[in-house]
């Protein structure tokens, strides 16, 4: 659950940069937003793997 909370925090933190990029055409905010999206992608992948591992470990129990 800790990773899921981290994922939510990244989204919340990126919201301001998203507004700056899309509404004000701030290029630096776009760079920060892309970085945040990459972090989300990596973290989502870790969460997917963790969930699958937990599911698989309970099948054998």
N, CA, C and O atoms as a DFTB+ gen file, in Angstrom:
244 C
 N C O
     1  1       0.826      -1.194       0.000
     2  2       0.000       0.000       0.000
     3  2       0.871       1.259       0.000
     4  3       0.444       2.320      -0.455
     5  1       2.079       1.127       0.509
     6  2       2.972       2.279       0.564
     7  2       3.284       2.805      -0.836
     8  3       3.325       4.016      -1.052
     9  1       3.501       1.900      -1.780
    10  2       3.815       2.312      -3.146
    11  2       2.622       2.998      -3.796
    12  3       2.789       3.935      -4.577
    13  1       1.417       2.533      -3.473
    14  2       0.219       3.151      -4.020
    15  2       0.080       4.582      -3.509
    16  3      -0.288       5.479      -4.267
    17  1       0.368       4.796      -2.244
    18  2       0.329       6.143      -1.675
    19  2       1.372       7.039      -2.359
    20  3       1.106       8.207      -2.643
    21  1       2.541       6.485      -2.616
    22  2       3.589       7.226      -3.305
    23  2       3.125       7.617      -4.705
    24  3       3.387       8.731      -5.160
    25  1       2.446       6.717      -5.378
    26  2       1.922       6.982      -6.714
    27  2       0.930       8.151      -6.674
    28  3       0.977       9.042      -7.522
    29  1       0.045       8.136      -5.693
    30  2      -0.930       9.228      -5.560
    31  2      -0.228      10.553      -5.297
    32  3      -0.633      11.584      -5.834
    33  1       0.810      10.539      -4.485
    34  2       1.538      11.764      -4.177
    35  2       2.231      12.334      -5.411
    36  3       2.290      13.551      -5.587
    37  1       2.750      11.462      -6.259
    38  2       3.399      11.929      -7.486
    39  2       2.372      12.611      -8.383
    40  3       2.652      13.660      -8.961
    41  1       1.185      12.020      -8.502
    42  2       0.133      12.616      -9.331
    43  2      -0.254      13.995      -8.789
    44  3      -0.374      14.957      -9.547
    45  1      -0.444      14.076      -7.493
    46  2      -0.817      15.359      -6.894
    47  2       0.270      16.412      -7.094
    48  3      -0.028      17.572      -7.380
    49  1       1.516      16.007      -6.944
    50  2       2.623      16.949      -7.116
    51  2       2.758      17.388      -8.569
    52  3       3.165      18.518      -8.837
    53  1       2.424      16.514      -9.503
    54  2       2.570      16.839     -10.922
    55  2       1.424      17.706     -11.441
    56  3       1.535      18.292     -12.518
    57  1       0.350      17.794     -10.705
    58  2      -0.821      18.535     -11.174
    59  2      -0.500      19.998     -11.495
    60  3      -0.951      20.525     -12.511
    61  1       0.257      20.632     -10.654
    62  2       0.599      22.044     -10.874
    63  2       1.439      22.211     -12.140
    64  3       1.220      23.139     -12.919
    65  1       2.398      21.312     -12.340
    66  2       3.203      21.380     -13.559
    67  2       2.349      21.131     -14.796
    68  3       2.581      21.740     -15.841
    69  1       1.367      20.245     -14.690
    70  2       0.471      19.984     -15.816
    71  2      -0.305      21.250     -16.179
    72  3      -0.440      21.584     -17.356
    73  1      -0.805      21.940     -15.181
    74  2      -1.537      23.192     -15.432
    75  2      -0.625      24.228     -16.075
    76  3      -1.009      24.894     -17.037
    77  1       0.585      24.360     -15.539
    78  2       1.526      25.337     -16.088
    79  2       1.874      25.019     -17.534
    80  3       1.985      25.924     -18.361
    81  1       2.047      23.743     -17.840
    82  2       2.420      23.361     -19.196
    83  2       1.260      23.555     -20.170
    84  3       1.423      24.189     -21.213
    85  1       0.098      23.014     -19.834
    86  2      -1.032      23.050     -20.760
    87  2      -1.707      24.415     -20.858
    88  3      -2.165      24.805     -21.932
    89  1      -1.770      25.133     -19.757
    90  2      -2.486      26.406     -19.759
    91  2      -1.585      27.606     -20.039
    92  3      -2.035      28.601     -20.607
    93  1      -0.327      27.518     -19.649
    94  2       0.568      28.669     -19.776
    95  2       1.745      28.401     -20.701
    96  3       2.614      29.257     -20.869
    97  1       1.777      27.217     -21.302
    98  2       2.830      26.827     -22.234
    99  2       4.229      26.961     -21.620
   100  3       5.174      27.381     -22.288
   101  1       4.342      26.599     -20.342
   102  2       5.618      26.657     -19.644
   103  2       6.403      25.385     -19.981
   104  3       6.039      24.291     -19.549
   105  1       7.473      25.537     -20.748
   106  2       8.239      24.389     -21.227
   107  2       8.962      23.655     -20.098
   108  3       9.047      22.427     -20.122
   109  1       9.475      24.376     -19.127
   110  2      10.160      23.737     -17.999
   111  2       9.177      22.869     -17.212
   112  3       9.534      21.794     -16.730
   113  1       7.948      23.342     -17.087
   114  2       6.926      22.551     -16.396
   115  2       6.639      21.269     -17.182
   116  3       6.361      20.223     -16.595
   117  1       6.707      21.358     -18.499
   118  2       6.516      20.175     -19.332
   119  2       7.597      19.142     -19.087
   120  3       7.319      17.943     -19.051
   121  1       8.822      19.593     -18.918
   122  2       9.929      18.683     -18.625
   123  2       9.712      18.000     -17.277
   124  3       9.906      16.791     -17.148
   125  1       9.314      18.771     -16.286
   126  2       9.044      18.196     -14.960
   127  2       7.868      17.222     -15.020
   128  3       7.872      16.193     -14.344
   129  1       6.878      17.547     -15.821
   130  2       5.715      16.677     -15.967
   131  2       6.112      15.359     -16.617
   132  3       5.665      14.297     -16.184
   133  1       6.937      15.413     -17.639
   134  2       7.411      14.192     -18.294
   135  2       8.187      13.317     -17.312
   136  3       8.049      12.093     -17.319
   137  1       9.000      13.944     -16.471
   138  2       9.753      13.199     -15.468
   139  2       8.800      12.516     -14.481
   140  3       8.995      11.355     -14.122
   141  1       7.785      13.237     -14.055
   142  2       6.806      12.674     -13.127
   143  2       6.058      11.506     -13.773
   144  3       5.786      10.499     -13.119
   145  1       5.729      11.644     -15.051
   146  2       5.024      10.572     -15.749
   147  2       5.900       9.319     -15.864
   148  3       5.401       8.197     -15.780
   149  1       7.186       9.516     -16.053
   150  2       8.104       8.375     -16.101
   151  2       8.170       7.693     -14.740
   152  3       8.195       6.465     -14.659
   153  1       8.199       8.486     -13.672
   154  2       8.201       7.915     -12.324
   155  2       6.922       7.114     -12.090
   156  3       6.958       6.038     -11.493
   157  1       5.784       7.648     -12.566
   158  2       4.513       6.943     -12.420
   159  2       4.535       5.614     -13.157
   160  3       4.072       4.595     -12.644
   161  1       5.075       5.639     -14.358
   162  2       5.150       4.421     -15.161
   163  2       5.956       3.347     -14.433
   164  3       5.528       2.197     -14.342
   165  1       7.109       3.724     -13.923
   166  2       7.980       2.771     -13.239
   167  2       7.331       2.256     -11.951
   168  3       7.382       1.063     -11.651
   169  1       6.730       3.160     -11.209
   170  2       6.093       2.768      -9.956
   171  2       4.873       1.890     -10.220
   172  3       4.642       0.923      -9.494
   173  1       4.098       2.208     -11.239
   174  2       2.940       1.388     -11.589
   175  2       3.390      -0.021     -11.954
   176  3       2.741      -0.999     -11.584
   177  1       4.488      -0.125     -12.670
   178  2       5.013      -1.436     -13.031
   179  2       5.417      -2.221     -11.777
   180  3       5.143      -3.417     -11.678
   181  1       6.058      -1.556     -10.835
   182  2       6.448      -2.209      -9.581
   183  2       5.217      -2.694      -8.808
   184  3       5.215      -3.791      -8.250
   185  1       4.180      -1.866      -8.786
   186  2       2.955      -2.237      -8.073
   187  2       2.301      -3.437      -8.748
   188  3       1.854      -4.359      -8.067
   189  1       2.240      -3.435     -10.075
   190  2       1.657      -4.563     -10.804
   191  2       2.402      -5.855     -10.474
   192  3       1.785      -6.894     -10.242
   193  1       3.726      -5.781     -10.455
   194  2       4.530      -6.962     -10.153
   195  2       4.281      -7.428      -8.719
   196  3       4.134      -8.624      -8.465
   197  1       4.236      -6.484      -7.793
   198  2       3.998      -6.817      -6.391
   199  2       2.639      -7.487      -6.206
   200  3       2.527      -8.478      -5.485
   201  1       1.615      -6.953      -6.849
   202  2       0.272      -7.524      -6.741
   203  2       0.259      -8.944      -7.295
   204  3      -0.310      -9.850      -6.685
   205  1       0.886      -9.133      -8.448
   206  2       0.928     -10.469      -9.049
   207  2       1.686     -11.445      -8.159
   208  3       1.265     -12.591      -7.999
   209  1       2.791     -11.006      -7.583
   210  2       3.564     -11.874      -6.686
   211  2       2.734     -12.291      -5.471
   212  3       2.779     -13.448      -5.053
   213  1       1.987     -11.359      -4.911
   214  2       1.143     -11.665      -3.752
   215  2       0.050     -12.648      -4.143
   216  3      -0.230     -13.602      -3.417
   217  1      -0.566     -12.405      -5.298
   218  2      -1.613     -13.324      -5.772
   219  2      -1.052     -14.728      -5.971
   220  3      -1.667     -15.713      -5.562
   221  1       0.114     -14.815      -6.599
   222  2       0.723     -16.116      -6.864
   223  2       1.114     -16.840      -5.577
   224  3       0.982     -18.061      -5.485
   225  1       1.592     -16.090      -4.588
   226  2       2.006     -16.727      -3.330
   227  2       0.799     -17.264      -2.560
   228  3       0.934     -18.219      -1.795
   229  1      -0.366     -16.671      -2.749
   230  2      -1.560     -17.135      -2.045
   231  2      -2.204     -18.318      -2.742
   232  3      -2.954     -19.069      -2.121
   233  1      -1.921     -18.493      -4.024
   234  2      -2.453     -19.652      -4.744
   235  2      -1.861     -20.943      -4.205
   236  3      -2.546     -21.961      -4.110
   237  1      -0.584     -20.893      -3.854
   238  2       0.102     -22.090      -3.371
   239  2      -0.189     -22.405      -1.913
   240  3       0.104     -23.504      -1.442
   241  1      -0.760     -21.451      -1.200
   242  2      -0.990     -21.645       0.237
   243  2      -2.201     -22.478       0.534
   244  3      -2.512     -22.720       1.700
